[in-house]
Amino acid sequence: MSNKKKILVCGATGFIGRNVAETLSKRTDFELYGTYFQSPPYKNEQIKLMYADLTNRIDVERVVEDKDAIVQMAANTSGAGKTTTVPYIHVADNAIMNSLLLRSVFENRVKHFIFPSSCTVYPSSNNLMKETDKIKINPIYYGSANTKLYIERMCKFFSRQGITKHTVLRQSNIYGPHDKFDLERSHVFGATLTKVMRTKEGDSIKVWGTGEEKRDLLYVSDLVKLIESVIDKQDSLFELFNVGSSSYISVGELVERIIKSSGKKLKIEYDPSKPTIKINIALDATKAKNFFNWSPKVSLEDGIKDTIEWYKANIL
């Protein structure tokens, strides 16, 4: 009988889920499982990938059974375009799949459930946001952020019902290998990098908005390292952590840095008529540092370089 801890990564073919699954699969004390749905499975002998529609209760029960810990990275996500034009797409499926997972986790006495929330529950601010700061959702995020808050509170609710530890990670803008690089679904980093890599030398890159809005960017491997620490070290039944770089960068400066790192000479044209989300959010991650001695290790410069190299090898 194996003493390995059985870890299930939901959404293991998505951006963050794949990074989590592939990193954890290198651990000799873990037995890795993952779910896939819309994205096709990939080959990794250390990960048992299972097809599952997580809005279907039968599928949820099948993949949750006998697991020790679940990292829930499956979600319906998009970029600024759909967030501003069809915001309801983030509500129903995400609420249903997480509600089913939480119930199944409780009934199957899973030891640990890790849920990725979002920095969008915070208001726009020029100060770093703490976990204890007041929630004030920007109207543009009303549907998606309230869905995240509902699931956060259900994690806290279920943590009081049984033996399962629950962890909520309010993460900032994550970027890196396996990100979404199609302009329909990508976030600001993936969209910008795609535009830079596709634009010919000397031409102009078109950026939605004015470039003044600011974001907190965190390289995906730093998030994965915190998830490892959470699995290994969390003792309490419920904890909520901010996960970010604790710094701002404007979209305009980000565009300039990606262009510089690409080695291209490109012009920048801003288009204020295009959908953009004019808020500034950066996270105070002191609590995660105090609990797990965690802090980001990958600088933005190195993260951009590594992502460009991965993009050249895998996308171009």
N, C-alpha and C positions, 0 to 999 in steps of 0.2 A: 504493500500500500504506500502510495506516494505521500510525502509530507509537504509537497509543494503547495503554495497558496494559489488557488484558482482565481485568476483575475479576468474579468470580462470587460472589454472596451467596446462600448456601444458606439457605432459610427466609426469603425476602425479603418474605413477606406476614405474618410474625409480628411480635411487638412490637419486639425489638431489630433483627432483620433488616431490617424496613422502614425504621427510622430510619437504619440504616447505608446501605442501598441508595439512599434518597432523598437523603441528604447527599452520598455519593460520586458520584451521577449528575450533580451540579452541576459536577464537575471536568472541565475541558476535555481533560485528559490521560488520562482513563479512559474505557473503553467498558464500560458496566455490563450485567451479566446477573444474573438472579435465578431461584431455583426457588420453586415453590409446590406444595402438596399438598392439605391439608384446607381451608385458607383460600382464598377466591376471589382471583383476580388483580385488580389495580387498574390504572387508566390512568396511565401515565407514559411519554411518548414517548422518554425518555432511558434507560429500563430495558427490556431484552428479557427478559420473564418466560417461563419454561418450566416446564411441568408435569413433576414428577419424584417418584417414590417412591424415596427414598434408601436404602431397605432392599432395593432391586432393583438388581443389579449392572449390568444393561443400561442402566437409567436413569442410574446414576452415571457410567458411561463416556461416555454421550452428552453430559451437561452439563459434565463436567470437561475433555473434549478441547479443546485449543488455548487454554486459559486460562493467564493469567500468575500470577494470585493468587486464592486462595479464602478467603472469610470464612465460616466454618461456623457459622451461627446457627440451623440446623434442629435441633429437639430435641422430645422428648416431656416436657412439664413439667406441673406442677400446683401447687396451694396446699397449705396445711397439712393440710386434710381428707384428701385422697387420699394425701399423703405418709405420714400416720400409719395409714391404714386399708388401703391397697392399694399399698405401697411398691414392689412388683415391676414396676409399669407403667413405671418409669423405667429399667429395666435392658436388656431384650432389644433393643428397637428402637434405642435410643441406641448400644449397643455395636455392633450390626450396621451401622448407617448410617455411623458414624465409621470402623469398620474397612474398609469398602468404599471410603470416600472416601480414606483414607490410602494404601491400596494403589494406587488409580487415580491419585492425585496423584504418587506415586513413579513409576509406569509411564509417565505422560504428561509427566514432567519439568517439572511445574508449579514455578514459582520460589518461591512462598510460600504457606504454609497457616497460617491463624489460627484457633485453637480456643478457645472460651469455656468455661473450667472453672468452679469454684465455691468460695466461701469455706467451704462445708460440709465441706471436707476438714480444717478446723482444729477444735480442741476449743473448748468454751466458755471464755472468758477475759475478765478485766477489763483485760487488756493488749492493745495493738495487735499483731496477728499479722504476722510477717515471712515471706517466702518460704522462709527457712532454718529456720524453727521446725519442731518435730517434728509430724508428722502424727498425729492421734488422732481418729478418726471417731466421732461420737456414734452410738449404736446406732440412733437413729431415722432416720439418714441412711445406714445401712450399705450398702444396695443402690445408691442413686443416687451417693453420694460415691465409693464404690469403682469404679463405672463411670467416673466422671470421672477418677479416678487412673489407671485402666487406659489411657484414651485419652491422658492426659498423657504417660505412659511410652512409649506407642506413637509419639507425636510425637517424643519424644527418640530413640527407636530409629530411626525413619525418617530423622531428621535426620543420622544417621551413615551412611546407606546411599547417599545421592546428593547432588544439587545443591539440593534444596528447603530453604528456610528454614522453620522451624516456630516459631510463637509461641503460648504458652499464657497466657491471661488468667484469673487467679483473681479473678473479679469479685464484688462485694458485691451488695446488693439494688438492682437497677436499677429506676427508675420514670420515667414521663413519657408523652407522647403515644403512642397505639397500644398501650398496655399492655393486659393482659387485665383487663376490668372485670366479668366474670361471676363470681359467687361460687363456682362450681364449680372453676374453674381459676386464679383470681387469687391473687397473693401478698398479703402484708400491706398494702402501699400501695394496690394496685388494689381490694382488697376493702374497705378502710376508706373510700376515696373514694367507692366505689359506694354503700355504706351511708349515708354522709353526704348524698350528692346525692339519694338516694331517700327519705330520711326527712323527714316533714313537720315544719314549724316547731313547736317546742315538744314534739315527741315524743322518745322515747328511742332512741339507737342502741345496738345490742347488739354487744359486742366479745367475741370468743372469748378465753378465758384470763383472767389477772389484769391484764394490761397491764404487767407488770414486766419482761418479757424485752426485751432491747435489740438493735437492728439498726444496721447501717451502710448508709445510703441514698445512692445516687449518681444524679444526673439523667442521662438517657440520652445527651444531647448531649455530656457530658463523656467518656463511654465512647467515643463515635464519634470524638471528636477524638484520643483515644489510638490508636484503630485506624488513623486516617489517618497518624499519626506512625510507627506500626509499619511500615506499608506503605512509607512514604517513606524511612525512615531506618535500619531494622534491617539490620545487616551480618552478624551472626553466624548460624550455622545453627540454633541453638536458644536461646530465651530464655523465661523464665517471669516474669510480672509480676503482682503484686497490683494490683487496680483498685478503689479505694473512696474514701470521703470522709475516712478516717482519724479517724472520730468515731462516737460512739454516740448513739442516741436510743431511749428506751423506747417501746414500742407505745402506752402510755397517753398519753405526751406527743405522739406523732405524731397520735393521734386528736384531741387537743385542738387541735393546730395546724391540722389540716385543717378542723375545725369552725369555728375562728376565721376562716380564710381564706375559707370558704364564705359567711360573713356570717349564718349561721343561728344560732338559739339552740336547742341540743339538749342533752338529758341523756345521760349515758353509763351503761350497765349492763354490767358484766363478768359473763361466764358461764364459770367455771372448769371446768364439765363438758364444754365443747366442746373439740375437738382444738386443741392449741397446742404449739409447740416451744419449750421453756424453755431456751434457750441465749443467750449473749451473744457476738457475734462482730463485731469491727471490724478493718479491714486497715491495715497500714502500707504506704503506697504510695511510699515514698522511692525505691525502685529505679526506678520509672517516671519519677519527677521527675528523677533523676540522668541517666538515659538520654536522655530526650526533652524535658526541661524542662516536664514535664506536671504540672498540678495542677487540681483541680476549680474551675470558674469559676462555676457556678450554685449559689447558696445554697439551702438547704432551703426557706426562705420563698418565694423566687422560683420554685423548681421546683414547689411546691404550687400557687401562683397560676397559673402557666402551664398546668399539667395540668388544673386546674379549668376554665380558659377553653377549653382544647381539648375537654374532656369536654362542656361545655355546647354547643359548636358541632357536635360530631360524634356524641355518644351520646344526648343528651336529645332 
